[in-house]
């Protein structure tokens, strides 16, 4: 009987793509998917190391899966394994192997055995998508030096894939929607020796092969008119902008481009071209040196921008980053108060925008029985639209919105 596997994925969509590539490799080697982690011969945990909370979740998950299935071969991989390999292996004797990105996993690899050679996950094949949508990672690593981020230290510099390899993967997945992801999506192609970016022709080419194309994590300085027009032409006017904050002094301390006025100007320009455009962003609260004035500027921006979706995250002091050298640490209780204030304000904005959808007719992609999304909702991140069970998964249907509950909507078939 073939050996069975279970892959547990933590963290961002880019990690999910890595897990899909691992699954493809395992299945080529003859492994079969287990019904659960408790039933698997091989358990792989793809960890996240972005902030302290994510690292703790990764460790807790490893321990829980080890307890649930003590007889399985347990392999820890992903960002945490890459960043803290030897340290993590010593701290987690429950793991049979701690392997960096893309290290092949196999039954019988024990501590002390020679480490197998690593390989590049980025261009490996993967199984067809089980959902009507799929993430595709178009590049690995990052060339930026944001003050709070340690990712370049263990993901390395940006490495863009060829357009041909991305299109081949797109066609192999069988998805109706493709979500392009990368650490620095809008800089795709800059590292390939041409000195220019290639995201626009890539997006256009993917759009010729699938119904919807969605882009996640756009650095705001790269969002020029040409890219905006390309996104709008795909029919999915969804803009996920990596803003992080709006106060000019704090943005400089973050080593980031932009400020609230520049961001509002760009958002207004997009809405002028496409009033139905949806916006998402994330902001760091409590970065060293953040003052009450800085916080008030962010509150004012949230009111002015009226973004559809927003995430607010407490600053995490990451060793080796520029932020770790700064003074002006923000008290943890004050950080929580600021997070609460921002969250309440954005929840009100999101709920009001969802209420405004009642009575409207929209096209949705049915993800699974009873669950769908319009262009306004990214998979796994934003709210969803509840639809009648008669709507077939993998199809596009027109629905009338009849109700709203917080971030989610209720619809009937048009």
C-alpha positions in Angstrom: 0.0 0.0 0.0 1.4 3.4 -0.9 2.6 5.7 1.9 0.2 8.5 2.8 0.9 12.2 3.5 -0.6 15.2 5.1 0.6 18.8 4.6 -0.4 21.4 7.1 0.1 25.0 5.8 0.4 28.1 8.0 0.9 31.7 6.9 0.2 33.5 3.7 -1.0 32.4 0.2 2.7 32.2 -0.9 3.1 29.4 1.6 0.1 27.6 0.2 1.7 27.6 -3.2 4.8 26.1 -1.7 2.7 23.4 -0.1 1.0 22.7 -3.4 4.4 22.2 -5.0 5.4 19.8 -2.3 2.1 17.9 -2.8 2.9 17.6 -6.5 6.4 16.2 -5.7 5.0 13.7 -3.1 2.4 12.4 -5.5 4.9 12.0 -8.3 6.9 9.9 -5.8 3.9 7.6 -5.2 2.5 9.1 -2.0 -1.3 9.4 -1.5 -3.2 12.0 0.4 -4.4 10.9 3.9 -7.9 11.7 5.2 -6.3 13.5 8.2 -3.0 14.2 9.8 -3.8 11.5 12.3 -4.0 8.9 9.5 -0.8 9.9 7.6 2.5 8.1 7.4 4.2 11.5 6.7 3.2 14.8 8.2 4.7 18.0 6.8 4.2 21.3 8.6 4.8 24.4 6.3 5.6 27.1 8.9 5.3 30.9 9.0 8.0 33.1 10.6 6.7 36.6 9.7 6.0 37.7 13.3 6.2 36.3 16.8 2.6 35.3 16.9 2.9 33.3 13.6 6.0 31.6 15.0 4.2 30.5 18.1 1.3 29.2 16.1 3.8 27.2 14.0 5.4 25.6 17.1 2.0 24.8 18.6 0.9 23.2 15.4 4.0 21.0 15.2 3.5 19.9 18.8 -0.2 19.2 18.3 0.3 17.1 15.2 3.1 15.2 16.9 0.8 14.3 19.7 -2.1 13.4 17.4 0.1 11.0 15.3 3.2 10.0 17.2 4.0 7.2 14.7 4.2 9.5 11.6 7.4 10.9 10.1 7.2 14.6 11.1 8.9 17.1 8.8 9.0 20.9 9.6 9.6 23.1 6.6 8.8 26.6 5.4 9.9 30.1 6.6 10.6 29.1 10.2 12.7 26.1 9.2 14.7 28.3 6.8 15.2 31.1 9.3 15.8 29.1 12.4 16.8 25.7 11.1 19.4 24.4 13.6 17.8 26.3 16.5 14.4 24.9 15.6 15.6 21.4 15.3 17.1 21.5 18.8 14.0 23.0 20.2 11.6 20.5 18.6 12.9 17.0 19.1 9.4 15.9 18.1 10.4 16.7 14.5 12.2 14.0 12.5 13.5 16.6 10.1 13.7 20.4 9.9 14.1 21.3 6.3 14.4 24.6 4.5 12.5 25.6 1.4 11.9 22.8 -1.0 14.0 20.2 0.7 12.6 16.8 -0.5 10.8 14.9 2.3 10.9 11.2 2.6 10.0 8.4 5.0 12.9 7.3 7.2 14.9 10.6 7.3 16.0 10.8 10.9 18.1 13.3 12.9 21.8 12.8 12.2 21.2 11.5 8.7 22.8 13.4 5.8 20.6 16.2 4.7 19.2 15.7 1.2 20.0 18.3 -1.4 17.6 21.3 -1.7 15.8 22.2 -4.8 13.8 25.1 -6.1 10.0 24.9 -5.4 9.3 27.9 -7.5 9.0 26.1 -10.9 8.0 22.6 -9.8 4.7 21.3 -11.1 1.6 21.0 -8.9 -1.7 19.2 -9.0 -4.8 20.8 -10.6 -6.7 23.1 -8.4 -9.3 21.5 -6.2 -11.2 24.8 -6.1 -12.4 27.1 -8.9 -9.5 29.5 -8.0 -5.8 29.1 -7.4 -2.8 31.1 -6.2 0.2 31.3 -8.5 3.5 32.5 -7.1 5.2 34.5 -9.9 8.4 35.4 -8.0 10.3 34.5 -4.8 12.2 36.8 -2.4 12.4 40.6 -2.2 14.9 43.3 -3.0 13.3 45.9 -0.7 14.6 46.9 2.7 11.5 47.8 4.7 12.5 48.5 8.3 10.1 46.0 9.9 10.6 43.0 7.6 13.0 40.1 7.9 11.7 38.2 4.9 14.6 39.1 2.5 17.1 37.7 5.0 15.7 34.2 4.6 13.7 34.3 1.3 16.6 36.0 -0.5 16.6 38.5 -3.3 13.8 38.6 -5.8 13.8 35.8 -8.4 11.1 36.1 -11.1 9.8 33.2 -13.0 9.5 33.2 -16.8 6.2 34.2 -18.3 6.1 30.9 -20.1 6.4 28.9 -16.9 3.7 30.9 -15.3 1.3 30.5 -18.2 2.0 26.7 -18.3 1.1 26.5 -14.7 -2.0 28.6 -15.2 -3.3 26.3 -17.9 -2.5 23.1 -15.9 -4.5 24.2 -12.8 -8.0 24.3 -14.5 -9.1 27.2 -12.4 -11.6 29.9 -13.3 -9.8 32.5 -11.3 -6.0 32.9 -10.8 -4.6 35.0 -7.9 -1.1 36.2 -8.6 1.1 36.5 -5.5 4.7 37.4 -4.7 6.6 39.3 -2.0 6.9 42.3 -4.3 4.4 41.5 -7.1 4.6 44.8 -9.1 8.4 44.4 -9.4 8.0 41.2 -11.3 10.7 40.8 -14.0 13.0 43.6 -12.8 15.6 40.9 -11.8 15.7 39.2 -15.2 18.4 41.4 -16.7 16.2 43.7 -18.8 16.1 46.5 -16.2 12.3 46.8 -16.6 9.3 45.3 -15.0 7.1 42.8 -16.9 3.9 42.6 -14.8 1.7 44.2 -17.3 2.2 41.7 -20.2 2.1 38.9 -17.7 -1.3 39.9 -16.3 -2.6 40.4 -19.8 -1.4 37.0 -20.9 -2.9 35.2 -17.8 -6.2 37.1 -18.4 -6.4 35.5 -21.9 -6.4 32.1 -20.2 -8.7 32.4 -17.2 -11.9 34.3 -16.5 -10.6 36.3 -13.5 -7.1 37.5 -12.6 -6.5 39.0 -9.2 -3.3 40.6 -7.8 -2.3 40.6 -4.2 0.3 42.8 -2.5 1.0 45.7 -4.7 3.6 48.1 -3.5 2.0 51.6 -3.9 4.9 53.3 -5.7 4.7 50.7 -8.5 1.0 51.3 -9.2 1.2 53.5 -12.2 -1.5 54.3 -14.7 -0.4 51.5 -17.1 -0.7 48.9 -14.4 -4.0 50.3 -13.2 -5.5 50.2 -16.7 -4.3 46.6 -17.1 -5.9 45.5 -13.9 -9.2 47.2 -14.9 -9.1 45.6 -18.3 -9.1 42.1 -16.7 -12.6 42.8 -15.3 -11.5 42.3 -11.7 -11.0 45.9 -10.3 -9.6 44.8 -7.0 -6.5 46.6 -5.6 -4.6 45.1 -2.6 -2.2 47.9 -1.7 0.7 47.4 0.7 0.5 50.7 2.5 1.6 49.9 6.2 1.1 53.5 7.5 0.4 57.0 6.3 2.4 59.4 8.5 5.4 60.8 6.6 7.9 60.7 9.5 6.9 57.2 10.4 7.0 56.1 6.8 10.6 57.3 6.6 11.4 55.3 9.8 9.8 52.3 8.1 11.9 52.9 5.0 8.8 52.9 2.9 7.6 55.1 0.1 4.6 57.4 0.2 2.2 59.1 2.7 -1.5 59.4 3.2 -2.0 62.2 0.7 -0.3 60.3 -2.1 -2.3 57.2 -1.3 -5.6 59.0 -1.3 -4.7 60.6 -4.6 -4.0 57.2 -6.2 -7.2 55.7 -4.8 -9.3 58.6 -6.0 -7.8 58.2 -9.5 -8.7 54.5 -9.6 -12.2 55.2 -8.4 -12.5 57.9 -11.1 -11.7 55.3 -13.7 -13.8 52.5 -12.1 -16.3 53.4 -9.4 -16.8 49.7 -8.7 -13.2 49.2 -7.7 -12.6 47.4 -4.4 -9.6 48.1 -2.1 -7.8 46.2 0.6 -4.7 47.2 2.7 -2.9 46.4 5.9 -1.3 48.7 8.5 1.2 48.2 11.2 0.3 49.7 14.6 2.9 50.6 17.2 6.0 50.8 15.0 8.9 52.3 17.1 8.4 56.1 17.4 4.7 56.1 16.5 3.1 59.1 18.2 -0.5 60.1 18.9 -0.2 62.4 15.9 0.9 59.5 13.7 -2.0 57.4 15.0 -4.5 60.2 14.4 -3.3 60.6 10.9 -3.9 56.9 10.3 -7.4 57.2 11.8 -8.1 60.2 9.5 -6.9 58.2 6.5 -9.1 55.2 7.3 -12.1 57.6 7.4 -11.1 59.3 4.1 -10.0 56.3 2.1 -13.2 54.2 2.8 -11.4 51.0 1.9 -13.5 47.9 1.6 -11.2 45.7 3.6 -8.4 46.5 6.1 -6.1 44.6 8.4 -4.3 46.1 11.4 -1.4 44.3 13.0 0.6 45.0 16.1 4.3 45.7 15.4 6.5 42.7 15.9 10.2 43.4 16.8 12.1 41.1 14.4 15.7 40.4 15.1 18.1 41.6 12.4 15.7 44.3 11.0 16.3 48.0 10.9 13.3 48.5 13.3 15.1 46.5 16.0 17.7 49.2 16.2 15.2 52.0 16.7 14.2 53.7 20.0 10.7 54.8 20.8 9.1 51.5 21.6 5.3 51.8 21.9 3.8 50.4 25.1 1.9 47.1 24.5 -1.3 48.3 26.2 -1.3 51.5 24.1 -0.7 49.4 21.0 -3.8 47.3 21.8 -5.9 50.5 22.4 -4.8 51.8 19.0 -5.6 48.5 17.3 -9.0 48.4 18.8 -9.8 52.0 17.8 -8.7 51.4 14.2 -10.5 48.0 14.0 -13.8 49.4 15.2 -13.7 52.2 12.7 -12.9 50.0 9.8 -15.5 47.4 10.8 -18.1 50.1 10.6 -16.9 51.2 7.2 -16.8 47.6 5.9 -20.3 46.8 7.3 -21.7 50.0 5.8 -20.2 49.2 2.4 -21.7 45.7 2.5 -25.1 47.1 3.5 -25.0 49.3 0.4 -24.8 46.2 -1.7 -28.3 45.1 -0.7 -30.6 45.3 -3.7 -27.8 45.1 -6.3 -27.3 42.4 -8.9 -23.7 41.1 -9.2 -21.8 38.3 -11.0 -20.2 35.8 -8.7 -17.9 32.8 -8.9 -19.3 29.9 -6.9 -16.4 28.5 -4.8 -18.3 25.6 -3.2 -21.9 24.7 -2.5 -23.6 27.7 -0.9 -20.5 30.0 -1.0 -19.5 32.5 -3.8 -17.5 35.7 -4.3 -17.8 38.7 -6.6 -14.8 40.8 -7.8 -14.9 42.5 -4.4 -13.9 39.5 -2.4 -10.5 37.8 -2.6 -10.6 34.1 -1.7 -9.8 33.1 2.0 -9.2 36.8 2.9 -12.4 38.8 2.6 -16.1 38.2 3.2 -18.2 35.8 1.2 -21.6 35.7 -0.5 -24.0 33.0 0.6 -25.9 31.7 -2.4 -28.5 29.0 -2.9 -27.2 25.4 -3.1 -28.5 25.1 -6.6 -25.6 27.3 -7.8 -23.0 24.9 -9.1 -19.4 25.2 -7.8 -17.0 26.4 -10.5 -19.7 28.4 -12.4 -20.3 32.1 -12.8 -23.9 33.2 -12.0 -25.8 36.5 -11.5 -27.3 37.0 -8.1 -29.3 39.6 -6.3 -28.0 40.7 -2.9 -30.8 40.5 -0.3 -28.9 40.7 3.0 -25.7 41.6 4.8 -24.2 40.5 8.1 -20.9 42.2 8.8 -18.5 41.3 6.1 -20.7 38.7 4.5 -23.6 39.0 2.1 -26.7 36.8 1.3 -28.0 36.5 -2.3 -30.6 34.8 -4.4 -30.2 33.6 -8.0 -31.2 36.4 -10.4 
